[in-house]
Amino acid sequence: MELNDAIQLIQNDQLSSSQITNWADLGCGSGLFTAALSHFLLPGSTIHAIDNRPPANIKSVKAGINIKIEEADFVTDPFFFKDLDGFVMANALHYVKDKPDFMRKINFALKPGGSLLIVEYDTDQPVPTWVPYPLSYKSLQQFFESQGYTRITKLQTHPSLYGRANIYAALIHR
């Protein structure tokens, strides 16, 4: 996926804020969605880009956005931040086996009214190693409703390069 595709996939007016915000991109990989998210934030905002093999730098970030690249396993390591305005997890939530326990960790670090931006494959069929614990959009809705989240919005979809299922983006609030 190219940067413009990622920007279009997550595009939503609710991401644009009239104030400086702080986000974390969990399992950031190359930083594609870190860069995509940066295009919706005000200068002075910060994105913590977290991965167990983080990139040395992230290309195409909007000017004025602070990127803090951190090496960590977002599932097992404790978070070193709190009071975040949002989390982005692009093709990362499917690595979390115990999602209810993980959400307690997320909720502790998320400000009241904060956002979760999720990008996932629209399937419940696991692919060992690559997508061990998938969450179709329907399953994502059910899971987050069970966790007390009431606003779950499907944004856009994009064809997967691997042809098994489309990729969807969802924006979630309590």
Contacts in CASP RR format, 6 or more apart in sequence:
PFRMAT RR
TARGET T0000
AUTHOR 0000-0000-0000
METHOD contacts of the structure
MODEL  1
MELNDAIQLIQNDQLSSSQITNWADLGCGSGLFTAALSHFLLPGSTIHAI
DNRPPANIKSVKAGINIKIEEADFVTDPFFFKDLDGFVMANALHYVKDKP
DFMRKINFALKPGGSLLIVEYDTDQPVPTWVPYPLSYKSLQQFFESQGYT
RITKLQTHPSLYGRANIYAALIHR
1 9 0 8 1.000
1 32 0 8 1.000
1 158 0 8 1.000
1 161 0 8 1.000
1 167 0 8 1.000
3 32 0 8 1.000
3 35 0 8 1.000
3 36 0 8 1.000
3 60 0 8 1.000
5 158 0 8 1.000
6 32 0 8 1.000
6 33 0 8 1.000
6 35 0 8 1.000
6 36 0 8 1.000
6 90 0 8 1.000
7 36 0 8 1.000
7 39 0 8 1.000
8 156 0 8 1.000
8 158 0 8 1.000
9 36 0 8 1.000
9 119 0 8 1.000
9 155 0 8 1.000
9 156 0 8 1.000
9 157 0 8 1.000
9 158 0 8 1.000
9 167 0 8 1.000
9 169 0 8 1.000
10 33 0 8 1.000
10 36 0 8 1.000
10 37 0 8 1.000
10 40 0 8 1.000
10 88 0 8 1.000
10 117 0 8 1.000
10 119 0 8 1.000
10 155 0 8 1.000
10 156 0 8 1.000
10 169 0 8 1.000
10 171 0 8 1.000
11 40 0 8 1.000
11 155 0 8 1.000
11 156 0 8 1.000
12 153 0 8 1.000
12 155 0 8 1.000
12 171 0 8 1.000
14 115 0 8 1.000
14 153 0 8 1.000
14 171 0 8 1.000
15 37 0 8 1.000
15 40 0 8 1.000
15 41 0 8 1.000
15 115 0 8 1.000
15 117 0 8 1.000
15 171 0 8 1.000
16 40 0 8 1.000
16 41 0 8 1.000
17 41 0 8 1.000
17 42 0 8 1.000
17 85 0 8 1.000
18 42 0 8 1.000
19 42 0 8 1.000
20 41 0 8 1.000
20 42 0 8 1.000
20 43 0 8 1.000
20 44 0 8 1.000
20 45 0 8 1.000
21 41 0 8 1.000
21 42 0 8 1.000
21 45 0 8 1.000
21 46 0 8 1.000
21 85 0 8 1.000
21 86 0 8 1.000
22 45 0 8 1.000
22 46 0 8 1.000
22 47 0 8 1.000
22 48 0 8 1.000
22 81 0 8 1.000
22 83 0 8 1.000
22 84 0 8 1.000
22 85 0 8 1.000
22 86 0 8 1.000
23 37 0 8 1.000
23 41 0 8 1.000
23 45 0 8 1.000
23 46 0 8 1.000
23 47 0 8 1.000
23 48 0 8 1.000
23 84 0 8 1.000
23 85 0 8 1.000
23 86 0 8 1.000
23 87 0 8 1.000
23 88 0 8 1.000
24 47 0 8 1.000
24 48 0 8 1.000
24 49 0 8 1.000
24 50 0 8 1.000
24 79 0 8 1.000
24 81 0 8 1.000
24 84 0 8 1.000
24 86 0 8 1.000
24 87 0 8 1.000
24 88 0 8 1.000
24 109 0 8 1.000
25 31 0 8 1.000
25 33 0 8 1.000
25 34 0 8 1.000
25 37 0 8 1.000
25 47 0 8 1.000
25 48 0 8 1.000
25 49 0 8 1.000
25 50 0 8 1.000
25 87 0 8 1.000
25 88 0 8 1.000
25 89 0 8 1.000
25 90 0 8 1.000
26 50 0 8 1.000
26 74 0 8 1.000
26 87 0 8 1.000
26 88 0 8 1.000
26 89 0 8 1.000
26 92 0 8 1.000
27 50 0 8 1.000
27 51 0 8 1.000
27 52 0 8 1.000
27 74 0 8 1.000
27 89 0 8 1.000
27 90 0 8 1.000
27 92 0 8 1.000
27 95 0 8 1.000
28 34 0 8 1.000
28 49 0 8 1.000
28 50 0 8 1.000
28 51 0 8 1.000
28 54 0 8 1.000
28 55 0 8 1.000
28 58 0 8 1.000
28 69 0 8 1.000
28 90 0 8 1.000
29 51 0 8 1.000
29 53 0 8 1.000
29 54 0 8 1.000
29 55 0 8 1.000
30 55 0 8 1.000
30 58 0 8 1.000
31 49 0 8 1.000
31 55 0 8 1.000
31 58 0 8 1.000
32 90 0 8 1.000
33 88 0 8 1.000
33 90 0 8 1.000
33 119 0 8 1.000
34 47 0 8 1.000
34 49 0 8 1.000
34 58 0 8 1.000
34 61 0 8 1.000
34 67 0 8 1.000
34 88 0 8 1.000
35 58 0 8 1.000
35 59 0 8 1.000
35 60 0 8 1.000
35 61 0 8 1.000
35 62 0 8 1.000
37 47 0 8 1.000
37 88 0 8 1.000
37 117 0 8 1.000
38 45 0 8 1.000
38 47 0 8 1.000
38 61 0 8 1.000
38 62 0 8 1.000
38 65 0 8 1.000
38 67 0 8 1.000
39 62 0 8 1.000
41 47 0 8 1.000
41 62 0 8 1.000
41 65 0 8 1.000
43 62 0 8 1.000
43 63 0 8 1.000
43 64 0 8 1.000
43 65 0 8 1.000
44 64 0 8 1.000
44 65 0 8 1.000
44 66 0 8 1.000
45 65 0 8 1.000
45 66 0 8 1.000
46 65 0 8 1.000
46 66 0 8 1.000
46 67 0 8 1.000
46 68 0 8 1.000
47 65 0 8 1.000
47 66 0 8 1.000
47 67 0 8 1.000
47 68 0 8 1.000
47 88 0 8 1.000
48 68 0 8 1.000
48 70 0 8 1.000
48 81 0 8 1.000
48 84 0 8 1.000
49 55 0 8 1.000
49 58 0 8 1.000
49 67 0 8 1.000
49 68 0 8 1.000
49 69 0 8 1.000
49 70 0 8 1.000
50 70 0 8 1.000
50 72 0 8 1.000
50 74 0 8 1.000
51 71 0 8 1.000
51 72 0 8 1.000
51 74 0 8 1.000
52 71 0 8 1.000
52 72 0 8 1.000
52 73 0 8 1.000
52 74 0 8 1.000
53 71 0 8 1.000
54 69 0 8 1.000
54 70 0 8 1.000
54 71 0 8 1.000
55 69 0 8 1.000
56 69 0 8 1.000
57 69 0 8 1.000
58 67 0 8 1.000
58 69 0 8 1.000
61 67 0 8 1.000
70 80 0 8 1.000
72 80 0 8 1.000
74 92 0 8 1.000
75 95 0 8 1.000
75 96 0 8 1.000
75 102 0 8 1.000
78 105 0 8 1.000
79 105 0 8 1.000
79 108 0 8 1.000
79 109 0 8 1.000
81 109 0 8 1.000
82 108 0 8 1.000
82 109 0 8 1.000
83 109 0 8 1.000
83 111 0 8 1.000
84 109 0 8 1.000
84 110 0 8 1.000
84 111 0 8 1.000
84 114 0 8 1.000
85 111 0 8 1.000
85 114 0 8 1.000
85 115 0 8 1.000
86 110 0 8 1.000
86 111 0 8 1.000
86 114 0 8 1.000
86 115 0 8 1.000
86 116 0 8 1.000
86 117 0 8 1.000
87 106 0 8 1.000
87 109 0 8 1.000
87 110 0 8 1.000
87 115 0 8 1.000
87 116 0 8 1.000
87 117 0 8 1.000
88 116 0 8 1.000
88 117 0 8 1.000
88 118 0 8 1.000
88 119 0 8 1.000
89 116 0 8 1.000
89 117 0 8 1.000
89 118 0 8 1.000
89 119 0 8 1.000
90 117 0 8 1.000
90 118 0 8 1.000
90 119 0 8 1.000
91 119 0 8 1.000
91 120 0 8 1.000
91 121 0 8 1.000
91 167 0 8 1.000
93 99 0 8 1.000
93 118 0 8 1.000
93 120 0 8 1.000
93 135 0 8 1.000
94 120 0 8 1.000
94 121 0 8 1.000
94 131 0 8 1.000
94 132 0 8 1.000
94 133 0 8 1.000
94 134 0 8 1.000
94 135 0 8 1.000
95 132 0 8 1.000
95 133 0 8 1.000
96 102 0 8 1.000
96 133 0 8 1.000
97 132 0 8 1.000
97 133 0 8 1.000
99 133 0 8 1.000
99 135 0 8 1.000
99 143 0 8 1.000
100 147 0 8 1.000
103 147 0 8 1.000
106 116 0 8 1.000
110 116 0 8 1.000
112 174 0 8 1.000
113 173 0 8 1.000
113 174 0 8 1.000
114 173 0 8 1.000
114 174 0 8 1.000
115 171 0 8 1.000
115 172 0 8 1.000
115 173 0 8 1.000
116 144 0 8 1.000
116 149 0 8 1.000
116 171 0 8 1.000
116 172 0 8 1.000
116 173 0 8 1.000
117 169 0 8 1.000
117 170 0 8 1.000
117 171 0 8 1.000
117 172 0 8 1.000
118 140 0 8 1.000
118 169 0 8 1.000
118 170 0 8 1.000
118 171 0 8 1.000
118 172 0 8 1.000
119 167 0 8 1.000
119 168 0 8 1.000
119 169 0 8 1.000
119 170 0 8 1.000
120 134 0 8 1.000
120 135 0 8 1.000
120 136 0 8 1.000
120 137 0 8 1.000
120 140 0 8 1.000
120 167 0 8 1.000
120 168 0 8 1.000
120 170 0 8 1.000
121 131 0 8 1.000
121 134 0 8 1.000
121 136 0 8 1.000
121 160 0 8 1.000
121 164 0 8 1.000
121 165 0 8 1.000
121 166 0 8 1.000
121 167 0 8 1.000
121 168 0 8 1.000
122 136 0 8 1.000
122 137 0 8 1.000
122 157 0 8 1.000
122 165 0 8 1.000
122 166 0 8 1.000
122 167 0 8 1.000
122 168 0 8 1.000
123 131 0 8 1.000
123 134 0 8 1.000
123 136 0 8 1.000
123 164 0 8 1.000
123 165 0 8 1.000
124 134 0 8 1.000
124 135 0 8 1.000
124 136 0 8 1.000
124 139 0 8 1.000
125 134 0 8 1.000
125 164 0 8 1.000
125 165 0 8 1.000
126 132 0 8 1.000
126 133 0 8 1.000
126 134 0 8 1.000
127 134 0 8 1.000
127 164 0 8 1.000
135 143 0 8 1.000
136 165 0 8 1.000
137 154 0 8 1.000
137 168 0 8 1.000
137 170 0 8 1.000
140 152 0 8 1.000
140 170 0 8 1.000
141 152 0 8 1.000
144 152 0 8 1.000
144 172 0 8 1.000
145 152 0 8 1.000
148 174 0 8 1.000
149 172 0 8 1.000
149 173 0 8 1.000
149 174 0 8 1.000
150 173 0 8 1.000
150 174 0 8 1.000
151 171 0 8 1.000
151 172 0 8 1.000
151 173 0 8 1.000
151 174 0 8 1.000
152 170 0 8 1.000
152 171 0 8 1.000
152 172 0 8 1.000
153 170 0 8 1.000
153 171 0 8 1.000
153 172 0 8 1.000
154 168 0 8 1.000
154 169 0 8 1.000
154 170 0 8 1.000
155 168 0 8 1.000
155 169 0 8 1.000
155 170 0 8 1.000
155 171 0 8 1.000
156 168 0 8 1.000
156 169 0 8 1.000
157 166 0 8 1.000
157 167 0 8 1.000
157 168 0 8 1.000
157 169 0 8 1.000
158 166 0 8 1.000
158 167 0 8 1.000
158 168 0 8 1.000
159 166 0 8 1.000
159 167 0 8 1.000
160 166 0 8 1.000
160 167 0 8 1.000
END
